[in-house]
Amino acid sequence: MPYPHNSTSRRTTRLIRTVQVAALAIGLAFTAIPATAHAGAPTPPAAHLEAAATGLDDPAKKDIAMQLVSSAENSTQDWKSQYGYIEDIGDGRGYTAGIIGFCSGTGDMLALVELYTERQPGNVLAAYLPALRAVDGTDSHEGLDPGFTGHWAEAASDPGFQQAQQDERDRVYFDPAVRQGKDDGLGTLGQFAYYDAIVMHGGGGDSTSFGAIRQRALAEAGPPSQGGDETAYIDAFLDARVWAMEQEEAHSDTSRVDTAQRVFLRDGNLNLDPPLDWQVYGQSFHIG
């Protein structure tokens, strides 16, 4: 299946939107982040190779990543409770739903339902595929209302749909971010910084996409794969990420960087080892 083809800047969080609603345009194409190493880059130092060998894709670290993102996206660490979540959050992307905020207006919800239907033909969401194709790239609910939200919640109790959500999250967001992080010689925290960025900003071609954020960071500091200092590079990436967030009013609260990822970086916790304490939008969270 193709990657979602209308994703650009991803979404606001539910918490931010309770006080700030922004109607955001959808447009540029979403493409997977290529998993290619920097051509001609020197061999990363052994310490960086060791850090990347047990990265964010370690099951325990991956669960930490899910909790961190869910704290920002859904104001809860219990990311597994979000399979059935669905609402129009008023950000111009139609319905936002599921564990990573699949959107009816950005193509990733369509890709998810296509995968689910490929695996389980005749599921309760299959009948909405024509409507999802028609509304892709818009905030329209045409053909989805009034039954779609109820059927989404019904499907969420199906382990097959839950697995499909996890698989699409990994294919579109998690795996490309981790691959690129490892190619850049980054350990777990750096890989997470990439993942959180691609979740919010997507992998499109605009100036605030993940790829553009990474390029802005590379202009300021070299990654470990090019012999650069890991902490300095992550710091430059977070600077670029904050800049991108500030370009949209709905993303202008940068606490998911300032009082979360920056805290871990200042503590020298490049492996995201618990205990972890952070804040997002004024809420405090903890992993023991």
N, C-alpha and C positions, 0 to 999 in steps of 0.2 A: 504494500500500500504506500502511496506517496505520503510525504510529510505534510502536515497541515499547511495550506498554501495561502492563508490570509493572516497569519499571525505576525504581529509586529510587537509593539509594546503591549505587555500582557494584560495586566489588570490592576485595579486598586484592591486593597484588602477590605474585608467587610467592616473592620473596626474603623479604618480611616473614613470609609464612605458614610458612616453614620453622622459625620460632621462635615464631610467634604464630598460632594458628588460632582464628578467631571464627566462631560460627554466627550469621549476621546475617539478620534477617527481611526478606522481600520484600513489598512492598505497594503503595505509592502509584503512581499512573499517571505514565508518562513522556509528556511532551508536548514538541513542538518549541519551542525558544526563539523567540518571535516576532521578526521582523526589522523592528521598527517604531522609528522615530526618536522621541526624547523630544519630546512635544508641546510646542510653543511654545519649544523650546530655542533659544538664540541661535546664530547661525552660528559654527561652530568657527573658531578662528584659522587663518590660512593654513598655519602650520607644522604644525598637527595634521592638516589636510587632506592635506598633502604626505606626512606620515608614514603616513597610512592608505591612500594611493593605492597604495603598493607594500607590501602587508602580508603576512600569513602565507600567503596563497594564491599568492604568487610561488613558482614551482616549487622554486627553491633553498631558500627559507625553509620551504616545506612539508616538504621532506625533513629539514631540521634539526628541525622540530617532531616528525616521526615518530621521529627518533633520540632526542630528549629524552624523549619519552613511553616509548619502548621501553626506554630505560635504567632507567626506574622500574618499568615493568610487567613487563619480561622480563629485566632485568639484562644487556642487550646493546643496542648501537646498531644491530645488523643486523636491522632490523624486517622486512625482506623474507624472512628465514629463518623467520618465525613463522606462515606460512599454515597449516602442518600441525600446529601445537601444539594439543594438547587434553588436559585432565585435570580431574578434580574436585579443586579446591583446598581443599575443606572449609569454604567460606564461606557455605554455605546457598543457593548459586545454581546448583547442579547442575554441569554441565560448563562450563568456561571454555575458549575456543578462539580461534585465529586471531590476526590482527595487532593487534586492539584488545581482545581478551578478550570476544568475544561469549559470552553465557551462556544456557544452556538454560532457566534459571529466570527470566530477565528480559525475554524477548520479542525481544531483538535477534538472537539466533541463529535463532529461528523466522523472523523477517523476512528474514534473509540467505538461508536455505535456500529460502524462498518465491521470492525474487528469482532465485536460481540456477535453480530449477526452471521458473520462467516463461520464462527465457532458454534453458534447455537441459532440456526435458522428458526424463524417463527417466534422469537422472543418478543416481549411486550413493547420493545422500542423499535423493532424492525419496521413497523408501519410508518414511522416518522422519518425514515431515510429520505424520501423525496422532499419533504419539507425542510429537513436539515440542509440538504444540498441547495435548496432555493434561497434560504436565509443566510447562507454562508457569506461572510463579508458585510453583513448588516446587523442591525439590532432588532430586526423584525421577529415577531412571534407567529407570523402567519403560518398556518398549518400545524402549529405546535399546540396552541391553546384550544380547548381548555384542559386536555387530558395529559399532556406531556409530563408535567411536573409530578403528577400522581403516579404515572407509569415509571418514571425515573426512580421514585422512592420504592416502588414495588420491585423493580429490577435490582435495586441495591441490596436486597436480602439474598440474592442469588450469588453463591460463591464464584460462579463463572463470570459474572459481571464485575465482581470485586477483582478477580484476577486480571480481567481485561483492563480495568483502570490502572492496576499496577504495571501491567506490561506496556501500556501506552505512555504512562508517566516515564518509565525507564527508557523506552525507545526514543521519545521525542526530547526529553529534558535531561534525565539523570545520566544515562549512558554517554551521550555526546559531551556533557560537561565533565564527567570523570575522565573520559578518554583525552580530552583536550588538556585537562589539568595534569594528567600523567605525562603527556607529550611535552608539557612545559616544565616537567620536573618538580611539580608541586606535591606536597604531602596532603594530608586529609583536610586541613583547614583551607588551604588554597583551592582544593577541589570543591569543597563546600561553597566557597565564595563564588566560584563559577556556576555551580548548580543554582544557588539562590538568585543569581543574576539572570540566568536564562529562564527561570520560572517567571520572574517578573517582566523581563524585557523581551523575551523571545529571541530567536536567532535570525530575524529579518535583516534587511540591508540598510535600515535607517540609522541615523546618527546616535540613537540611544539603544540600539540592539546590543546583544551580548558581544557579537563580533566587533562592533565599533568600540565598546567599552574596553575590550581586550587590546585593541590596537592603540587606543589612547594610553593605556598602561604601558604597553611596550615602548612607546615613544619616551617614557619617563624612566623606565628601569628594565633591566634585562632579567628574564626568568632564570631559574636554576639550570634549565637545559642549555642556556647560552652562557653559563658561568656566573650568572647574577646571584645576588643574595636573596634568599627566599622571602625573608621578612620584608625587605625593602620593596620587592616586587609586589607582594600581596598588598602592602600599604599603598603602592601606586595604583593597583587595581581597585582598591576600595575608594580611593580618591576619585577615580574615573567613574566608578559606580555612583557615588554621591552626586557627581556632576550630572549624570544621566537622569537620576531620580528628580533632581531639582528642575529639570526641563518641563516637568508636568506637575501641575498643582496637586493632583491627587496623589503623587508620589513624594511630595516635598517633605514629609516627615521621614527623615533618614535614620530613625532610631534602630531599625533592623540591622543597620551597619554600625552606627555610632555606639550603641549600648549593647551590642551583641558581638558581631564579628570583630570589631576593633578591640573589645575587651579581651577576647581570646588571643588576639594577636599581641596585645601589650603584655599579656601574661606569658607569652612565649609558648602557648599551647598549640603548636603547629599540628599536633595529632588529634586534636579535639578529644582529649582524654577527660572523663568525668573526674571530679564533680564539675559541673558547668552551671554558672549562674548568669542570667542575662535579663534584659528588659526589652520589651517591644511596645511602643505606643503607650508607655506608662505602666504596663503590666509586668510583673516579675515572674520569672520561670526558673526551674531548677531541674537538673538531672544529677542524681547522686551517684 
